[in-house]
Protein backbone atom coordinates (compact mmCIF):
# COMPACT_ATOMS: atom_id res chain seq x y z
CA UNK A 1 0.00 0.00 0.00
CA UNK A 2 2.84 2.44 0.83
CA UNK A 3 4.46 1.65 -2.52
CA UNK A 4 1.40 2.82 -4.43
CA UNK A 5 1.23 5.99 -2.33
CA UNK A 6 4.89 6.74 -3.04
CA UNK A 7 4.37 6.00 -6.73
CA UNK A 8 1.49 8.48 -6.77
CA UNK A 9 3.68 11.15 -5.21
CA UNK A 10 6.60 10.51 -7.54
CA UNK A 11 4.41 10.45 -10.64
CA UNK A 12 2.87 13.78 -9.57
CA UNK A 13 -0.70 12.53 -9.67
CA UNK A 14 -2.16 14.62 -6.85
CA UNK A 15 -5.79 13.54 -7.20
CA UNK A 16 -4.83 9.85 -7.19
CA UNK A 17 -2.49 10.40 -4.26
CA UNK A 18 -5.14 12.27 -2.23
CA UNK A 19 -7.75 9.60 -2.94
CA UNK A 20 -5.42 6.74 -1.95
CA UNK A 21 -4.24 8.57 1.16
CA UNK A 22 -7.84 9.23 2.22
CA UNK A 23 -8.80 5.59 1.65
CA UNK A 24 -5.76 4.38 3.57
CA UNK A 25 -6.57 6.74 6.47
CA UNK A 26 -10.16 5.45 6.61
CA UNK A 27 -9.04 1.81 6.57
CA UNK A 28 -6.43 2.40 9.28
CA UNK A 29 -8.90 4.29 11.49
CA UNK A 30 -11.50 1.53 11.17
CA UNK A 31 -8.87 -1.10 12.01
CA UNK A 32 -7.74 0.96 15.01
CA UNK A 33 -11.34 1.29 16.25
CA UNK A 34 -11.85 -2.47 15.96
CA UNK A 35 -8.56 -3.11 17.77
CA UNK A 36 -9.49 -0.76 20.63
CA UNK A 37 -12.91 -2.41 20.98
CA UNK A 38 -11.27 -5.83 21.08
CA UNK A 39 -8.78 -4.71 23.73
CA UNK A 40 -11.66 -3.22 25.75
CA UNK A 41 -13.59 -6.49 25.67
CA UNK A 42 -10.46 -8.46 26.65
CA UNK A 43 -9.90 -6.14 29.62
CA UNK A 44 -13.58 -6.50 30.55
CA UNK A 45 -13.36 -10.28 30.38
CA UNK A 46 -10.24 -10.26 32.52
CA UNK A 47 -11.94 -8.01 35.05
CA UNK A 48 -15.02 -10.24 35.16
CA UNK A 49 -12.88 -13.31 35.72
CA UNK A 50 -10.83 -11.56 38.43
CA UNK A 51 -13.99 -10.23 40.11
CA UNK A 52 -15.43 -13.77 40.30
CA UNK A 53 -12.27 -15.13 41.91
CA UNK A 54 -11.09 -12.24 44.12
CA UNK A 55 -14.11 -10.00 44.54
CA UNK A 56 -15.08 -6.77 42.84
CA UNK A 57 -13.01 -4.46 45.05
CA UNK A 58 -9.77 -6.41 44.77
CA UNK A 59 -10.23 -6.82 41.00
CA UNK A 60 -10.81 -3.08 40.57
CA UNK A 61 -7.82 -2.28 42.74
CA UNK A 62 -5.59 -4.71 40.86
CA UNK A 63 -6.63 -3.43 37.43
CA UNK A 64 -6.23 0.19 38.55
CA UNK A 65 -2.73 -0.40 39.93
CA UNK A 66 -1.81 -2.38 36.83
CA UNK A 67 -2.84 0.44 34.48
CA UNK A 68 -1.03 3.05 36.59
CA UNK A 69 2.15 0.94 36.46
CA UNK A 70 1.70 0.49 32.71
CA UNK A 71 1.33 4.27 32.24
CA UNK A 72 4.45 4.92 34.35
CA UNK A 73 6.45 2.39 32.31
CA UNK A 74 5.30 3.93 29.01
CA UNK A 75 6.17 7.42 30.23
CA UNK A 76 9.58 6.31 31.53
CA UNK A 77 10.49 4.56 28.28
CA UNK A 78 9.38 7.64 26.34
CA UNK A 79 11.54 9.94 28.48
CA UNK A 80 14.61 7.74 28.03
CA UNK A 81 14.06 7.35 24.30
CA UNK A 82 13.53 11.08 23.77
CA UNK A 83 16.71 11.91 25.68
CA UNK A 84 18.71 9.46 23.57
CA UNK A 85 17.16 10.86 20.39
CA UNK A 86 17.93 14.44 21.45
CA UNK A 87 21.59 13.57 22.10
CA UNK A 88 21.80 11.88 18.71
CA UNK A 89 20.25 14.91 17.00
CA UNK A 90 22.68 17.26 18.75
CA UNK A 91 25.63 15.09 17.71
CA UNK A 92 24.42 15.00 14.10
CA UNK A 93 23.87 18.77 14.12
CA UNK A 94 27.41 19.39 15.38
CA UNK A 95 28.79 17.08 12.69
CA UNK A 96 26.82 18.91 10.00
CA UNK A 97 28.01 22.29 11.28
CA UNK A 98 31.62 21.16 11.27
CA UNK A 99 31.35 19.75 7.76
CA UNK A 100 29.65 22.93 6.51
CA UNK A 101 32.33 25.14 8.06
CA UNK A 102 35.07 22.95 6.66
CA UNK A 103 33.53 23.06 3.19
CA UNK A 104 33.21 26.86 3.37
CA UNK A 105 36.80 27.21 4.54
CA UNK A 106 38.08 24.98 1.77
CA UNK A 107 36.04 26.93 -0.79
CA UNK A 108 37.49 30.24 0.41
CA UNK A 109 41.07 29.05 0.75
CA UNK A 110 42.14 29.51 -2.91
CA UNK A 111 40.70 33.03 -2.98
CA UNK A 112 42.44 34.00 0.25
CA UNK A 113 45.76 32.58 -0.90
CA UNK A 114 45.62 34.58 -4.17
CA UNK A 115 45.01 37.91 -2.42
CA UNK A 116 47.87 40.09 -1.20
CA UNK A 117 47.07 39.82 2.49
CA UNK A 118 45.89 36.19 2.18
CA UNK A 119 48.28 34.68 4.69
CA UNK A 120 47.48 37.32 7.32
CA UNK A 121 43.74 36.82 6.77
CA UNK A 122 44.14 33.09 7.30
CA UNK A 123 46.48 33.23 10.29
CA UNK A 124 44.66 35.92 12.30
CA UNK A 125 41.63 33.77 13.29
CA UNK A 126 43.89 30.76 13.89
CA UNK A 127 46.11 32.77 16.26
CA UNK A 128 43.03 34.17 18.02
CA UNK A 129 41.60 30.66 18.47
CA UNK A 130 44.88 29.35 19.87
CA UNK A 131 45.10 32.33 22.25
CA UNK A 132 41.55 31.71 23.45
CA UNK A 133 42.26 28.01 24.01
CA UNK A 134 45.38 28.88 26.03
CA UNK A 135 43.39 31.41 28.08
CA UNK A 136 40.60 28.89 28.74
CA UNK A 137 43.09 26.22 29.82
CA UNK A 138 44.92 28.56 32.18
CA UNK A 139 41.81 30.17 33.69
CA UNK A 140 40.60 26.81 35.06
CA UNK A 141 36.96 27.61 34.30
CA UNK A 142 34.96 25.64 31.70
CA UNK A 143 32.97 27.45 29.03
CA UNK A 144 29.93 29.26 30.42
CA UNK A 145 31.35 29.62 33.94
CA UNK A 146 32.42 33.23 34.02
CA UNK A 147 31.25 33.93 37.57
CA UNK A 148 28.26 36.08 36.56
CA UNK A 149 24.81 35.47 38.04
CA UNK A 150 22.79 35.98 34.85
Backbone as JSON Lines, residues from 0, in Angstrom:
{"i":0,"aa":"X","n":[0.82,-1.18,0.0],"ca":[0.0,0.0,0.0],"c":[0.87,1.26,0.0]}
{"i":1,"aa":"X","n":[1.96,1.26,0.78],"ca":[2.84,2.44,0.83],"c":[3.54,2.64,-0.51]}
{"i":2,"aa":"X","n":[3.82,1.54,-1.22],"ca":[4.46,1.65,-2.52],"c":[3.59,2.4,-3.52]}
{"i":3,"aa":"X","n":[2.29,2.12,-3.51],"ca":[1.4,2.82,-4.43],"c":[1.27,4.29,-4.06]}
{"i":4,"aa":"X","n":[1.28,4.59,-2.75],"ca":[1.23,5.99,-2.33],"c":[2.48,6.73,-2.78]}
{"i":5,"aa":"X","n":[3.64,6.11,-2.61],"ca":[4.89,6.74,-3.04],"c":[4.93,6.89,-4.56]}
{"i":6,"aa":"X","n":[4.41,5.9,-5.27],"ca":[4.37,6.0,-6.73],"c":[3.48,7.16,-7.15]}
{"i":7,"aa":"X","n":[2.37,7.36,-6.47],"ca":[1.49,8.48,-6.77],"c":[2.17,9.81,-6.54]}
{"i":8,"aa":"X","n":[2.95,9.91,-5.48],"ca":[3.68,11.15,-5.21],"c":[4.74,11.38,-6.27]}
{"i":9,"aa":"X","n":[5.51,10.35,-6.59],"ca":[6.6,10.51,-7.54],"c":[6.11,10.77,-8.95]}
{"i":10,"aa":"X","n":[4.95,10.23,-9.3],"ca":[4.41,10.45,-10.64],"c":[3.62,11.75,-10.74]}
{"i":11,"aa":"X","n":[3.56,12.49,-9.62],"ca":[2.87,13.78,-9.57],"c":[1.41,13.67,-10.01]}
{"i":12,"aa":"X","n":[0.72,12.69,-9.44],"ca":[-0.7,12.53,-9.67],"c":[-1.42,12.91,-8.38]}
{"i":13,"aa":"X","n":[-1.64,14.2,-8.15],"ca":[-2.16,14.62,-6.85],"c":[-3.55,14.08,-6.53]}
{"i":14,"aa":"X","n":[-4.44,14.02,-7.51],"ca":[-5.79,13.54,-7.2],"c":[-5.76,12.06,-6.81]}
{"i":15,"aa":"X","n":[-4.96,11.26,-7.52],"ca":[-4.83,9.85,-7.19],"c":[-4.19,9.68,-5.82]}
{"i":16,"aa":"X","n":[-3.17,10.48,-5.55],"ca":[-2.49,10.4,-4.26],"c":[-3.44,10.76,-3.12]}
{"i":17,"aa":"X","n":[-4.21,11.84,-3.28],"ca":[-5.14,12.27,-2.23],"c":[-6.2,11.2,-2.0]}
{"i":18,"aa":"X","n":[-6.72,10.64,-3.06],"ca":[-7.75,9.6,-2.94],"c":[-7.19,8.38,-2.22]}
{"i":19,"aa":"X","n":[-6.01,7.92,-2.6],"ca":[-5.42,6.74,-1.95],"c":[-5.07,7.03,-0.49]}
{"i":20,"aa":"X","n":[-4.57,8.22,-0.23],"ca":[-4.24,8.57,1.16],"c":[-5.5,8.62,2.01]}
{"i":21,"aa":"X","n":[-6.58,9.18,1.49],"ca":[-7.84,9.23,2.22],"c":[-8.37,7.83,2.48]}
{"i":22,"aa":"X","n":[-8.34,6.97,1.47],"ca":[-8.8,5.59,1.65],"c":[-7.94,4.84,2.66]}
{"i":23,"aa":"X","n":[-6.64,5.04,2.6],"ca":[-5.76,4.38,3.57],"c":[-6.04,4.88,4.98]}
{"i":24,"aa":"X","n":[-6.27,6.18,5.15],"ca":[-6.57,6.74,6.47],"c":[-7.87,6.15,7.01]}
{"i":25,"aa":"X","n":[-8.88,6.02,6.16],"ca":[-10.16,5.45,6.61],"c":[-9.99,4.0,7.03]}
{"i":26,"aa":"X","n":[-9.26,3.22,6.24],"ca":[-9.04,1.81,6.57],"c":[-8.28,1.68,7.89]}
{"i":27,"aa":"X","n":[-7.22,2.48,8.05],"ca":[-6.43,2.4,9.28],"c":[-7.23,2.84,10.5]}
{"i":28,"aa":"X","n":[-8.07,3.86,10.36],"ca":[-8.9,4.29,11.49],"c":[-9.94,3.24,11.86]}
{"i":29,"aa":"X","n":[-10.54,2.6,10.88],"ca":[-11.5,1.53,11.17],"c":[-10.8,0.35,11.86]}
{"i":30,"aa":"X","n":[-9.61,-0.01,11.38],"ca":[-8.87,-1.1,12.01],"c":[-8.48,-0.74,13.44]}
{"i":31,"aa":"X","n":[-8.09,0.51,13.66],"ca":[-7.74,0.96,15.01],"c":[-8.95,0.92,15.93]}
{"i":32,"aa":"X","n":[-10.12,1.34,15.44],"ca":[-11.34,1.29,16.25],"c":[-11.68,-0.14,16.63]}
{"i":33,"aa":"X","n":[-11.58,-1.07,15.67],"ca":[-11.85,-2.47,15.96],"c":[-10.86,-3.03,16.98]}
{"i":34,"aa":"X","n":[-9.58,-2.66,16.83],"ca":[-8.56,-3.11,17.77],"c":[-8.84,-2.6,19.18]}
{"i":35,"aa":"X","n":[-9.2,-1.33,19.3],"ca":[-9.49,-0.76,20.63],"c":[-10.71,-1.41,21.25]}
{"i":36,"aa":"X","n":[-11.73,-1.7,20.46],"ca":[-12.91,-2.41,20.98],"c":[-12.52,-3.81,21.47]}
{"i":37,"aa":"X","n":[-11.71,-4.5,20.68],"ca":[-11.27,-5.83,21.08],"c":[-10.47,-5.8,22.38]}
{"i":38,"aa":"X","n":[-9.57,-4.84,22.5],"ca":[-8.78,-4.71,23.73],"c":[-9.71,-4.4,24.91]}
{"i":39,"aa":"X","n":[-10.7,-3.54,24.69],"ca":[-11.66,-3.22,25.75],"c":[-12.42,-4.45,26.22]}
{"i":40,"aa":"X","n":[-12.87,-5.27,25.28],"ca":[-13.59,-6.49,25.67],"c":[-12.66,-7.47,26.38]}
{"i":41,"aa":"X","n":[-11.4,-7.57,25.96],"ca":[-10.46,-8.46,26.65],"c":[-10.21,-7.98,28.08]}
{"i":42,"aa":"X","n":[-10.09,-6.69,28.26],"ca":[-9.9,-6.14,29.62],"c":[-11.16,-6.41,30.45]}
{"i":43,"aa":"X","n":[-12.33,-6.22,29.83],"ca":[-13.58,-6.5,30.55],"c":[-13.69,-7.96,30.95]}
{"i":44,"aa":"X","n":[-13.31,-8.85,30.06],"ca":[-13.36,-10.28,30.38],"c":[-12.38,-10.61,31.5]}
{"i":45,"aa":"X","n":[-11.21,-10.03,31.44],"ca":[-10.24,-10.26,32.52],"c":[-10.74,-9.74,33.85]}
{"i":46,"aa":"X","n":[-11.39,-8.57,33.82],"ca":[-11.94,-8.01,35.05],"c":[-13.05,-8.89,35.6]}
{"i":47,"aa":"X","n":[-13.93,-9.37,34.72],"ca":[-15.02,-10.24,35.16],"c":[-14.49,-11.51,35.79]}
{"i":48,"aa":"X","n":[-13.48,-12.09,35.17],"ca":[-12.88,-13.31,35.72],"c":[-12.22,-13.02,37.07]}
{"i":49,"aa":"X","n":[-11.48,-11.91,37.16],"ca":[-10.83,-11.56,38.43],"c":[-11.86,-11.24,39.5]}
{"i":50,"aa":"X","n":[-12.96,-10.57,39.13],"ca":[-13.99,-10.23,40.11],"c":[-14.67,-11.49,40.65]}
{"i":51,"aa":"X","n":[-14.83,-12.51,39.83],"ca":[-15.43,-13.77,40.3],"c":[-14.51,-14.49,41.28]}
{"i":52,"aa":"X","n":[-13.2,-14.4,41.06],"ca":[-12.27,-15.13,41.91],"c":[-11.83,-14.35,43.14]}
{"i":53,"aa":"X","n":[-11.66,-13.03,43.03],"ca":[-11.09,-12.24,44.12],"c":[-12.04,-11.21,44.7]}
{"i":54,"aa":"X","n":[-13.16,-11.01,44.08],"ca":[-14.11,-10.0,44.54],"c":[-13.97,-8.74,43.7]}
{"i":55,"aa":"X","n":[-15.02,-7.97,43.69],"ca":[-15.08,-6.77,42.84],"c":[-14.06,-5.72,43.27]}
{"i":56,"aa":"X","n":[-13.92,-5.49,44.57],"ca":[-13.01,-4.46,45.05],"c":[-11.56,-4.8,44.73]}
{"i":57,"aa":"X","n":[-11.15,-6.02,45.03],"ca":[-9.77,-6.41,44.77],"c":[-9.46,-6.41,43.26]}
{"i":58,"aa":"X","n":[-10.43,-6.83,42.45],"ca":[-10.23,-6.82,41.0],"c":[-10.07,-5.39,40.49]}
{"i":59,"aa":"X","n":[-10.91,-4.49,40.98],"ca":[-10.81,-3.08,40.57],"c":[-9.48,-2.49,41.01]}
{"i":60,"aa":"X","n":[-9.09,-2.78,42.23],"ca":[-7.82,-2.28,42.74],"c":[-6.64,-2.82,41.94]}
{"i":61,"aa":"X","n":[-6.67,-4.1,41.64],"ca":[-5.59,-4.71,40.86],"c":[-5.5,-4.15,39.45]}
{"i":62,"aa":"X","n":[-6.64,-3.99,38.79],"ca":[-6.63,-3.43,37.43],"c":[-6.19,-1.97,37.46]}
{"i":63,"aa":"X","n":[-6.63,-1.21,38.44],"ca":[-6.23,0.19,38.55],"c":[-4.73,0.34,38.75]}
{"i":64,"aa":"X","n":[-4.18,-0.44,39.69],"ca":[-2.73,-0.4,39.93],"c":[-1.97,-0.86,38.69]}
{"i":65,"aa":"X","n":[-2.47,-1.88,38.03],"ca":[-1.81,-2.38,36.83],"c":[-1.75,-1.33,35.73]}
{"i":66,"aa":"X","n":[-2.84,-0.59,35.52],"ca":[-2.84,0.44,34.48],"c":[-1.97,1.63,34.87]}
{"i":67,"aa":"X","n":[-1.92,1.96,36.15],"ca":[-1.03,3.05,36.59],"c":[0.43,2.65,36.37]}
{"i":68,"aa":"X","n":[0.78,1.42,36.69],"ca":[2.15,0.94,36.46],"c":[2.46,0.93,34.97]}
{"i":69,"aa":"X","n":[1.5,0.49,34.15],"ca":[1.7,0.49,32.71],"c":[1.93,1.91,32.18]}
{"i":70,"aa":"X","n":[1.16,2.87,32.66],"ca":[1.33,4.27,32.24],"c":[2.7,4.8,32.66]}
{"i":71,"aa":"X","n":[3.13,4.47,33.89],"ca":[4.45,4.92,34.35],"c":[5.57,4.31,33.51]}
{"i":72,"aa":"X","n":[5.44,3.03,33.16],"ca":[6.45,2.39,32.31],"c":[6.5,3.03,30.92]}
{"i":73,"aa":"X","n":[5.34,3.29,30.33],"ca":[5.3,3.93,29.01],"c":[5.94,5.3,29.08]}
{"i":74,"aa":"X","n":[5.61,6.08,30.1],"ca":[6.17,7.42,30.23],"c":[7.68,7.37,30.45]}
{"i":75,"aa":"X","n":[8.15,6.43,31.28],"ca":[9.58,6.31,31.53],"c":[10.35,5.92,30.28]}
{"i":76,"aa":"X","n":[9.83,4.96,29.53],"ca":[10.49,4.56,28.28],"c":[10.52,5.72,27.3]}
{"i":77,"aa":"X","n":[9.43,6.49,27.24],"ca":[9.38,7.64,26.34],"c":[10.43,8.68,26.73]}
{"i":78,"aa":"X","n":[10.56,8.95,28.02],"ca":[11.54,9.94,28.48],"c":[12.97,9.5,28.13]}
{"i":79,"aa":"X","n":[13.27,8.24,28.34],"ca":[14.61,7.74,28.03],"c":[14.86,7.79,26.54]}
{"i":80,"aa":"X","n":[13.89,7.36,25.75],"ca":[14.06,7.35,24.3],"c":[14.19,8.76,23.74]}
{"i":81,"aa":"X","n":[13.43,9.71,24.27],"ca":[13.53,11.08,23.77],"c":[14.86,11.71,24.14]}
{"i":82,"aa":"X","n":[15.41,11.39,25.31],"ca":[16.71,11.91,25.68],"c":[17.8,11.36,24.77]}
{"i":83,"aa":"X","n":[17.73,10.07,24.48],"ca":[18.71,9.46,23.57],"c":[18.6,10.08,22.18]}
{"i":84,"aa":"X","n":[17.37,10.26,21.71],"ca":[17.16,10.86,20.39],"c":[17.67,12.3,20.34]}
{"i":85,"aa":"X","n":[17.46,13.05,21.41],"ca":[17.93,14.44,21.45],"c":[19.46,14.51,21.42]}
{"i":86,"aa":"X","n":[20.12,13.6,22.15],"ca":[21.59,13.57,22.1],"c":[22.08,13.21,20.71]}
{"i":87,"aa":"X","n":[21.41,12.27,20.06],"ca":[21.8,11.88,18.71],"c":[21.61,13.04,17.74]}
{"i":88,"aa":"X","n":[20.49,13.76,17.87],"ca":[20.25,14.91,17.0],"c":[21.3,15.99,17.21]}
{"i":89,"aa":"X","n":[21.66,16.25,18.46],"ca":[22.68,17.26,18.75],"c":[24.02,16.86,18.16]}
{"i":90,"aa":"X","n":[24.37,15.57,18.27],"ca":[25.63,15.09,17.71],"c":[25.63,15.22,16.19]}
{"i":91,"aa":"X","n":[24.51,14.87,15.55],"ca":[24.42,15.0,14.1],"c":[24.47,16.46,13.67]}
{"i":92,"aa":"X","n":[23.85,17.34,14.45],"ca":[23.87,18.77,14.12],"c":[25.28,19.32,14.21]}
{"i":93,"aa":"X","n":[26.01,18.93,15.25],"ca":[27.41,19.39,15.38],"c":[28.24,18.88,14.2]}
{"i":94,"aa":"X","n":[28.04,17.63,13.82],"ca":[28.79,17.08,12.69],"c":[28.46,17.82,11.4]}
{"i":95,"aa":"X","n":[27.2,18.16,11.19],"ca":[26.82,18.91,10.0],"c":[27.41,20.31,10.01]}
{"i":96,"aa":"X","n":[27.43,20.95,11.19],"ca":[28.01,22.29,11.28],"c":[29.5,22.25,10.97]}
{"i":97,"aa":"X","n":[30.19,21.27,11.52],"ca":[31.62,21.16,11.27],"c":[31.89,20.92,9.8]}
{"i":98,"aa":"X","n":[31.12,20.03,9.18],"ca":[31.35,19.75,7.76],"c":[31.02,20.96,6.9]}
{"i":99,"aa":"X","n":[29.99,21.72,7.26],"ca":[29.65,22.93,6.51],"c":[30.75,23.98,6.65]}
{"i":100,"aa":"X","n":[31.26,24.17,7.85],"ca":[32.33,25.14,8.06],"c":[33.6,24.72,7.33]}
{"i":101,"aa":"X","n":[33.9,23.44,7.36],"ca":[35.07,22.95,6.66],"c":[34.93,23.15,5.15]}
{"i":102,"aa":"X","n":[33.76,22.87,4.62],"ca":[33.53,23.06,3.19],"c":[33.65,24.53,2.81]}
{"i":103,"aa":"X","n":[33.11,25.42,3.65],"ca":[33.21,26.86,3.37],"c":[34.66,27.31,3.43]}
{"i":104,"aa":"X","n":[35.39,26.82,4.42],"ca":[36.8,27.21,4.54],"c":[37.61,26.72,3.34]}
{"i":105,"aa":"X","n":[37.36,25.5,2.92],"ca":[38.08,24.98,1.77],"c":[37.7,25.71,0.48]}
{"i":106,"aa":"X","n":[36.46,26.17,0.39],"ca":[36.04,26.93,-0.79],"c":[36.69,28.31,-0.82]}
{"i":107,"aa":"X","n":[36.89,28.9,0.34],"ca":[37.49,30.24,0.41],"c":[39.01,30.23,0.36]}
{"i":108,"aa":"X","n":[39.61,29.11,0.65],"ca":[41.07,29.05,0.75],"c":[41.79,29.49,-0.53]}
{"i":109,"aa":"X","n":[41.42,29.04,-1.71],"ca":[42.14,29.51,-2.91],"c":[42.04,31.02,-3.11]}
{"i":110,"aa":"X","n":[40.88,31.59,-2.83],"ca":[40.7,33.03,-2.98],"c":[41.57,33.79,-2.0]}
{"i":111,"aa":"X","n":[41.62,33.32,-0.76],"ca":[42.44,34.0,0.25],"c":[43.93,33.88,-0.07]}
{"i":112,"aa":"X","n":[44.34,32.75,-0.59],"ca":[45.76,32.58,-0.9],"c":[46.2,33.43,-2.09]}
{"i":113,"aa":"X","n":[45.28,33.75,-3.01],"ca":[45.62,34.58,-4.17],"c":[45.68,36.06,-3.83]}
{"i":114,"aa":"X","n":[45.0,36.48,-2.77],"ca":[45.01,37.91,-2.42],"c":[46.34,38.29,-1.79]}
{"i":115,"aa":"X","n":[46.59,39.59,-1.73],"ca":[47.87,40.09,-1.2],"c":[48.03,39.77,0.28]}
{"i":116,"aa":"X","n":[46.99,40.02,1.04],"ca":[47.07,39.82,2.49],"c":[46.49,38.46,2.87]}
{"i":117,"aa":"X","n":[46.52,37.49,1.97],"ca":[45.89,36.19,2.18],"c":[46.4,35.45,3.39]}
{"i":118,"aa":"X","n":[47.71,35.42,3.57],"ca":[48.28,34.68,4.69],"c":[47.87,35.31,6.02]}
{"i":119,"aa":"X","n":[47.88,36.63,6.08],"ca":[47.48,37.32,7.32],"c":[46.0,37.07,7.61]}
{"i":120,"aa":"X","n":[45.17,37.06,6.57],"ca":[43.74,36.82,6.77],"c":[43.48,35.39,7.25]}
{"i":121,"aa":"X","n":[44.31,34.48,6.87],"ca":[44.14,33.09,7.3],"c":[44.68,32.9,8.71]}
{"i":122,"aa":"X","n":[45.82,33.47,9.0],"ca":[46.48,33.23,10.29],"c":[45.85,33.99,11.45]}
{"i":123,"aa":"X","n":[45.22,35.13,11.2],"ca":[44.66,35.92,12.3],"c":[43.61,35.14,13.1]}
{"i":124,"aa":"X","n":[42.6,34.53,12.48],"ca":[41.63,33.77,13.29],"c":[42.26,32.54,13.95]}
{"i":125,"aa":"X","n":[43.23,31.93,13.3],"ca":[43.89,30.76,13.89],"c":[44.64,31.16,15.14]}
{"i":126,"aa":"X","n":[45.37,32.27,15.09],"ca":[46.11,32.77,16.26],"c":[45.14,33.15,17.36]}
{"i":127,"aa":"X","n":[44.01,33.79,17.01],"ca":[43.03,34.17,18.02],"c":[42.42,32.93,18.69]}
{"i":128,"aa":"X","n":[42.15,31.89,17.91],"ca":[41.6,30.66,18.47],"c":[42.6,29.99,19.41]}
{"i":129,"aa":"X","n":[43.84,29.94,19.01],"ca":[44.88,29.35,19.87],"c":[45.02,30.15,21.16]}
{"i":130,"aa":"X","n":[45.0,31.49,21.05],"ca":[45.1,32.33,22.25],"c":[43.92,32.1,23.18]}
{"i":131,"aa":"X","n":[42.73,31.97,22.63],"ca":[41.55,31.71,23.45],"c":[41.65,30.35,24.14]}
{"i":132,"aa":"X","n":[42.12,29.34,23.42],"ca":[42.26,28.01,24.01],"c":[43.28,28.03,25.15]}
{"i":133,"aa":"X","n":[44.37,28.76,24.96],"ca":[45.38,28.88,26.03],"c":[44.78,29.59,27.24]}
{"i":134,"aa":"X","n":[44.03,30.68,27.0],"ca":[43.39,31.41,28.08],"c":[42.41,30.52,28.84]}
{"i":135,"aa":"X","n":[41.59,29.76,28.1],"ca":[40.6,28.89,28.74],"c":[41.27,27.81,29.58]}
{"i":136,"aa":"X","n":[42.37,27.27,29.08],"ca":[43.09,26.22,29.82],"c":[43.71,26.79,31.09]}
{"i":137,"aa":"X","n":[44.25,27.97,31.02],"ca":[44.92,28.56,32.18],"c":[43.96,29.18,33.18]}
{"i":138,"aa":"X","n":[42.75,29.56,32.77],"ca":[41.81,30.17,33.69],"c":[41.19,29.14,34.62]}
{"i":139,"aa":"X","n":[41.13,27.87,34.2],"ca":[40.6,26.81,35.06],"c":[39.09,26.76,35.11]}
{"i":140,"aa":"X","n":[38.42,27.6,34.32],"ca":[36.96,27.61,34.3],"c":[36.49,27.05,32.96]}
{"i":141,"aa":"X","n":[35.5,26.13,32.98],"ca":[34.96,25.64,31.7],"c":[34.13,26.73,31.03]}
{"i":142,"aa":"X","n":[33.8,26.5,29.77],"ca":[32.97,27.45,29.03],"c":[31.66,27.69,29.76]}
{"i":143,"aa":"X","n":[31.2,28.94,29.81],"ca":[29.93,29.26,30.42],"c":[30.04,29.58,31.9]}
{"i":144,"aa":"X","n":[31.15,29.32,32.54],"ca":[31.35,29.62,33.94],"c":[32.22,30.85,34.07]}
{"i":145,"aa":"X","n":[31.64,32.02,33.93],"ca":[32.42,33.23,34.02],"c":[32.2,33.96,35.34]}
{"i":146,"aa":"X","n":[31.44,33.35,36.26],"ca":[31.25,33.93,37.57],"c":[30.08,34.9,37.64]}
{"i":147,"aa":"X","n":[29.39,35.16,36.54],"ca":[28.26,36.08,36.56],"c":[27.01,35.34,37.0]}
{"i":148,"aa":"X","n":[26.05,36.07,37.54],"ca":[24.81,35.47,38.04],"c":[23.66,35.7,37.08]}
{"i":149,"aa":"X","n":[23.89,35.74,35.8],"ca":[22.79,35.98,34.85],"c":[22.17,34.71,34.43]}
